[in-house]
Amino acid sequence: MTHSIQKTLIATALLAALGAQAATVTVASGGSYKGLQLTGADTISFSADLLGALDTGKVVLTPVNGTTGVIQKDVDGFYTQADITAQLTSFDINDSTNRILNAYSVGGTNQAQPALKSVSSGGFVTIGDLWIDRTAKVVHGTLSGGNGVGTINDLVIWNIANIQGDSAITAAGNYTTTFSGLAVTTTAFDAIAKSLGLLSLGKSALSGVTDFGTITSYLTVTATTPAVPEPGTYALMGMGLVGMAVVARRRRG
């Protein structure tokens, strides 16, 4: 291979790398992307198995930091539903394909665990500020826990088994994407178990949960309205055009 060919290949690789980096843009919720405004929310729906584990530990589930929740129990005090909704704050978008790569939300849930014989010595864990990496199919978040765990930032909490409805953002409308089959990572499991002070029965109940639930992302895309120039702006434009016309006539004369 000649030196010139090597230089050409290196230059091509560098340009490709630069192009890949430049293709990702970050847009705040409510901000503009190619004439479109993006807003939305993520709702995590706990699976029946996870609700059963919460019942085993008599865990009290509470939305925190701006999230809202639909949390229901039956007449016996067992969980039947837990849907937690957090507002999306920003998006990483591939500027070439118009697909969302990462979506970030704020807020989360707190789980308070009372002391129960063979289940837990007591504790709490707060999980929130999630962001979904659609390429790697993982959910990151911030975990704050008791029993000396403290705060762990950018923790990979779940692996995603399936993604449905992931489409390019090209026009105004409502876009829905579901992330199902949330499997807790080993690192996150250990942090949660320690935060909640889980003992043998508590760990057994949590480890039996192979699917933590589903996250549904609701995105509303609206067309942005171009700003209407003030009357004074039109006047200035008119004066400029007149001036250009005068200059042109003088040059012809």
Rosetta blueprint (number, residue, H / E / L):
1 M L
2 T L
3 H H
4 S H
5 I H
6 Q H
7 K H
8 T H
9 L H
10 I H
11 A H
12 T H
13 A H
14 L H
15 L H
16 A H
17 A H
18 L H
19 G H
20 A H
21 Q H
22 A H
23 A L
24 T E
25 V E
26 T E
27 V E
28 A E
29 S L
30 G L
31 G L
32 S E
33 Y E
34 K L
35 G L
36 L E
37 Q E
38 L E
39 T E
40 G E
41 A E
42 D E
43 T E
44 I E
45 S E
46 F E
47 S L
48 A H
49 D H
50 L H
51 L H
52 G H
53 A H
54 L H
55 D H
56 T H
57 G L
58 K L
59 V L
60 V E
61 L E
62 T E
63 P E
64 V E
65 N L
66 G L
67 T L
68 T E
69 G E
70 V E
71 I E
72 Q E
73 K E
74 D L
75 V L
76 D L
77 G L
78 F L
79 Y E
80 T E
81 Q E
82 A E
83 D E
84 I E
85 T E
86 A E
87 Q E
88 L E
89 T E
90 S E
91 F E
92 D E
93 I E
94 N E
95 D L
96 S L
97 T L
98 N L
99 R L
100 I E
101 L E
102 N E
103 A E
104 Y E
105 S E
106 V L
107 G L
108 G E
109 T E
110 N E
111 Q E
112 A E
113 Q E
114 P L
115 A L
116 L E
117 K L
118 S L
119 V L
120 S E
121 S L
122 G L
123 G E
124 F E
125 V E
126 T E
127 I E
128 G E
129 D E
130 L E
131 W E
132 I E
133 D E
134 R L
135 T L
136 A L
137 K L
138 V E
139 V E
140 H E
141 G E
142 T E
143 L E
144 S E
145 G E
146 G L
147 N L
148 G L
149 V L
150 G E
151 T E
152 I E
153 N E
154 D E
155 L E
156 V E
157 I E
158 W E
159 N E
160 I E
161 A E
162 N E
163 I E
164 Q E
165 G L
166 D L
167 S L
168 A L
169 I L
170 T L
171 A L
172 A L
173 G E
174 N E
175 Y E
176 T E
177 T E
178 T E
179 F E
180 S E
181 G E
182 L E
183 A E
184 V E
185 T L
186 T H
187 T H
188 A H
189 F H
190 D H
191 A H
192 I H
193 A H
194 K H
195 S H
196 L L
197 G L
198 L E
199 L L
200 S H
201 L H
202 G H
203 K H
204 S H
205 A H
206 L H
207 S H
208 G L
209 V L
210 T L
211 D L
212 F L
213 G E
214 T E
215 I E
216 T E
217 S E
218 Y E
219 L E
220 T E
221 V E
222 T E
223 A E
224 T L
225 T L
226 P L
227 A L
228 V L
229 P L
230 E L
231 P H
232 G H
233 T H
234 Y H
235 A H
236 L H
237 M H
238 G H
239 M H
240 G H
241 L H
242 V H
243 G H
244 M H
245 A H
246 V H
247 V H
248 A H
249 R H
250 R H
251 R H
252 R H
253 G L
